[in-house]
Amino acid sequence: MIRYFTAGESHGPEITGIVEGVPAGLEITEDYIEQHLVRRQKGYGRGGRMAFEKDHAEIKTGVRFSKTTGAPIALSMVNRAYEKDKDNWPKVMAIEGERGDVEKITLPRPGHADLVGYQKYGFEDIRPVIERSSARETAMRVACCSVARKFLKELGIEIGGHVIQIGSVGYQEWHEVRNVVDPLLDTGAETVYKTADESDVRCIHESLSERMREEIKHRRKEGTSLGGIYEILVTGLPAGLGSYVHWDRKIDGQIAQAIVSTQAMKGVEIGLGFESGKTHGHQVHDEIIHDGTFKRRTNRAGGIEGGMTTGMPLIIRGVMKPIPTMLKPLRTADVETKVEQETRYERSDVCALPRAVVVAESVIAPVLANAILEKFGGDSMKEILERYNR
């Protein structure tokens, strides 16, 4: 079973990742991981930090001559914000010593983990919550999950994502998205992300991309923020991953957990999703045909039935809330004085959705990789590929 862990803070010296359970013999390089880290840093509406952060994950252990050994893989990623302001962050984030004159952060930001984290762990101030709950952690999450993503790629399984709505601007109907995106799936889901990456809002539809940019510009002037909806697609999966026999083995449940556990995500749907509750069964369920093998005439189920993959492309949608840190402040109450006042501003994106697509692509990779390992087993890539191809 592939598991990954991250450690570190937004403005600490580095973020660390450990990936365990990766079979031996998987070819993986820092360059491959960096491809997706670079993608995560791009996108219209990004904040100032992305202008100087150049994320690079250094492989420390678990790889020899560009191939995994079966041992845990350790990754290290330097935070350039820490290096950039050496008069401030090393003191604020000091591992040892006393607080001294380090400022206390006592104004919790609505929409963040600030207040509840402060209450839960009993801190002196909110800074530890801000640092660990920050979306900066997703940089290492992308790095760790890229290892699982490479495993899937070796089996011909591809993942790709694109933006379908930012704020009020986006596709209006399910079939509109399918008409634009589904033809790209004939060459694999990677074609989707490569096409989407040509747009700085990661929308494949050119006129919608322009309207999304205008919406971001408009909300930036207002001092507010935007969220939206994205779609992740997976091609090349066999039928029968997951199981209907226990709740925790249903693959749609595992995918949903991976998506919603990512910072700022507030919802997930598979296939037609919430739309299926607005119409009748003949417009929801996929008729089964046999053309040399069993297939579905349509894919409204999004590639999953009964908690198992059907062999059709996976269609997963996630909802990201607007970033809660905004130039135009909200009201809050100081945790020490209890006085109500306006929030302080921390550097932030206006719209992080184009970048979040890459994170969502990444976090489902270990879920799918583990479903493959559970069904086919094996400790080395050679062994797994032999079983999988049979």
N, C-alpha and C positions, 0 to 999 in steps of 0.2 A: 504493500500500500504506500502510495506517495503522499507524504505529509510535508508541509512547509511551515516555518515559523519566522517571524521577523522580530527584530529588537532595535531600539533606538528612538530618538526624538527628532522632531522637525528641525531644531537648531542645535542638536548635539553634533559631535565631530563626525559621526557616520551612522548609517543604518546597516544592520547586519541581517543576513538571511541564512537559514539552514533548510536544505531540501533533503529529505531522506526517503528511502524506498525506491529510488530510481534504479532500474535494471542496469547491469554492467554492459558496456559496449555501445552505449548511445553516444553518437558524435555530438558534442556541444562545445561551442566556443564563446568567448566574450563578445565577439563581433555579432554572432547570431542574437544574443541577448540584447545587445545594444540597438539592433534594428527596431525592436519594439519599444525600448526606452526612449529612443528618438521620436517615435511616433506619439508616445504619450505626452511629450513636451510640446507638441505642435497644436495649433488650433486658435481660431479667432476668438477674442474675448478673454484671452489668458491674462494672468496678473504679472506684475513686475519681476517676481522671483524667477520665472521661466526664462527671462532674458539673460540671466547669468548662470543658472544651474545647467550644467552639461553632464547629465547622469551617465555614469559608467559603473557597471558591476564587475568587480574583480573576483575571479574564481580563486579561492584560497586552497581548497581541498576537494577530494572526491573525483577529480578528473586527472587523467594521465595520458599524455600524447593525444589530447583533444577528445578522449573517450572516457565515459564514466566508468568508475571502478566498482560500483555497487555500494560504496561507502557513502556516508552523508556528504553532501556538497555544501561548502560554506562560501557565502558571497559577502563582499564588502563594498559599500558605496559611500563615498565621501560626500558630506554636505558642504557645498561651496559657500553657503550663507554663513556657516560657522567660520570658515577661513577668511571670508571677505571682511568680517567685522571682528577682528581679533581683540579689539579693546573692549568688546561687549559680551559676546556669546560665551567665550570660555569662562567668564566670571559668572554669568547668569546660569549656565548649565554645568557648573563645576561638580565633579564627582565627589570630591572630599572637601573638608573645611566647614566654615560657618557661613551663614547667609550674608553677614556684614551689611553693606549698604545696597544690596541688590533690591530693586523695587519689587514690591508686592503687587500682583495683579488681582484685584478684588471685584472687578466688574464682569459678571458672567454675560456672555453674548447669547441672546435668544437664538434657538435653532442649533446651537452647538452642544457638545457634551459638558461644557464648562460647569454649570451649576450642579448637575446631578453627580458628575465625577468628583467634584469638591466635597459634596455631602457624603458620597459613598466611602471615599478613602480618607476623609478627615485631614486634608492637607491644610497648610498654613495659608496658601493662596492657590490661584487657579492655574498657574503656569505649568505644573506637571500634566494637567489634563489637556491643556492647549497643545502641548508638545507631542504627546503620544497619540491623541485622537486625530491629529492633523492628517489631511489627505496626502501629505508628504510620504507617509508610510506606503502608499500605493506604488511608489517607484520601486521599492524592493519587492512588493507583491508581484508586480509585472515581471521583474527579473526572475524570481523563484518560479513563477508559473510558466515562464518561457521554456523552462526545462521540460515540463510536462507537455507543452505545446509542440516542442521538437519531437518528443516521443510519438505523439499522434501523427505528426507529419510523416514520420518514417513508415507509418501504416497506411498512408494515403488519406488521412483525415485532416481536413482543413477548416479553419475558423476565420470568419470575417464579420465586420460590423459596420454599421452606418447610422447616421442620425436621420430620424424621420419627423421630428418636431422640436422646435425651440420656442418656448413661450407659446404664443397662439399661432405661430407660423409652421405649417407642415402639411403633409399629405392628409387628405380628408377621409379617404376610404381604404379599406384593406386591399381591394383589387388594384388601386392605384400604385401601391407599393409593390405588389406582386408583378405588375406589368413592367415596372422599371428594373426590379432586382432579380427576379427569377431567371430571366435569360442569361444572366451572368453566372448562374450556378452550374451551367453545363460544363464550365471549365474549372469548377471548384470554388469554394467559399473565399479563398485568398483573393480571387478576382474582385470580390465585393470590396474588401478592405483596400486593395490597391487602387480601385476606381474611386472609392470614397476619399482616400488620402489626397487625391488631386484637388479636393475642395478644402478650404481652410475651416469650414464648419462641418466637414465630413458628411455632407449630404450629396448623394449621387445626382439629384435633380438640380440642374443648373439655375433655373429661375427661382426655385425655392431657396437655393443657397444664397442668392443675392438678397432675397427678402429676409432671410435669417440674419445676415450681416447687418441689414438696416435696423432690424429689431434690437440687436445687441447694441448698436450705436445709440439708438433712442433710449434704451434703458440705462446705458452708461451715463448719458447726460442727466438722467433723472436721479442718478446715484443709487440705483437699485440693482437687482441681479435677476438672472434667468435660469431656469432648469429646462427639462424637456424629456423626450422619449427617444430611445435608440433601439435598434434591432440587431441581434447577433444571429448569424447563420452558421451551421456546421454541416459539411458534406462528407461523404465517405464512410459514415458509421454503419456497421452491420445492424440487422434487426436483433432484438433480444437482450440489449444491455439494460441493466436494472432488473427489477422483479416486482410482481404484484403481491407476493406472499407476505411481506411485512412492510409496515409504513416507512421504516427508515431505509429500505432498499429501493424505494421508488425513485427513479432517476430524475423525474421532474421535481420532486421535493428536494433532492440534493442540489440540483441546479438553482432552484429558487433560493435556497439558503446561501449559496455562494454569491449570488447577485445581491441579495438584500443585506448581507453582512458587510458589503463594501460601503465606504463612507458616502453619505448623502443619498443613497438609494432608498426609495420609499415604496416600490412596488415592482412586481414581475408578472408576466403572463406568458403562456406557451401557446403558439399558434394563434387562432382567432381570439383566444383569451376572453376578456370581458365582453367583447362583441357577441360571443356565443350566447350570452344570457339575454340578449335583446331580440333574438329571432327564434325560428322554429327548427326542429331537428333536421329537416331535409336541406336546410341551408348551412348546417354545421358539420354533420358527420361525413366522412370520406368513404365513398363506395369502393369496394374491393374488386379488383380485376385480376385475371391471370394471363400474363403474356410471357410465357416461358418461366416466369416466377410470379409470386404474389406481389401486387402493387396496389397503390391507392390512386383513384382517378384524380383526386385533388389532395391538398395537404393542409386543410384547415386545422387539423389536430397538431400541426407543427412538429411532426415527426415522433410524437410520443402518444401511445395508447396504453392505458392500464399500468402506468409507471415504467414502461419499457419502450425502447427505441423501436421504430417500425422499419427502419432502413431508408425512410424519406429524409430529406434535409431537416435538421432541427431549426425551428424558428422561435427565438426567444426575444421578448421585449422587456426592457427595464425602464423605470421612471426615476429620474434624478430631480430632487428638489432644487430650487434656486439656492445658490450659495448664501448662507446666513450672514456672512461678513459683508457689509455694504457701506459705501461712502456716505449715504444718507442714514444717519443712525436710528436705531430703534431705542425704546426705553427699557431700562433694566434697573435692578436694585443692588447696591453694593453689599457684598456678603459680610463685611465688618460693620459698617455704619448703618446699614439697612436703608440708606437714603436713596430714593429713586432719582435717576439721572440718565443721560444719553450714553450709549455704548461707545467705547473707544474703537478706532478703526485700525484693523490689522491688514496689511497688504493682502489682496485677494483678487481672484478672477471675477469678472462680471458674469461670464458663462463658462463653466468648466466641462460642459457636456461633450464637446468634440474630443477632449482628452480622456474623458471617462469611458468612452467607447472602447479604447484600448485596454483599460483595466478590466472591463466586463468581458471582453474577449479572453483575457488572460485567466480570470478566476474560475471559469468553467472548465479550463483545460485539465486540472488535476481530477475533477469529478469524472470526466470522460475517460481519462487515462486509467483511473482506478477501476472503472467499470470494465475496461478491457482486461486489466490484470486479473480481476476477479474471475472473469469468464474463461480466459485462456491461460493465465499463469505463466511462470517462467522467471528465472533469475538473470538471464542475459538476453540481449536483443536477438541473437541468433536463435535461441530457443523459442522466444515469443513469436518471432516472425514465421518460424516453421509451423507452429501451432495455428497461428492466425491465418496463414495462407491456406492451410489444409481445411 
